[in-house]
Amino acid sequence: MTLNNLAINLDKLAVMVKKGFDDVDEKLGKLESGQESMLSRLDNLEKGQTAIIDNLNTKAEVLTVFKLTQRVDKIEKKMGIN
């Protein structure tokens, strides 16, 4: 093997290593972008769940008031109060 062949082989190796690192950088960039998208979607999901919980709490309060109103109406009817 001559010095020229060795230099050419080292140059080829350097190009291959650089290409490998470039590919890894590209894949990491895509991974980071995907992670940001996933975090954004999770944030939206969390907001949606909060809205659902608030809605259910409101409905529960309305239902409680309705049931209490019915009970008071029955009591007033039995006691002859209008």
BELCORDA-V446155 format. One record per pair of residues at least 12 apart in sequence whose ideal C-beta (glycine too) atoms are under 10 Angstrom apart, sorted by the first residue. I is the first residue (numbers start at 0). J is the second residue. D is the distance in Angstrom with one decimal. If there is no record, write none. Layout:
I;J;D, I;J;D
This chain:
none
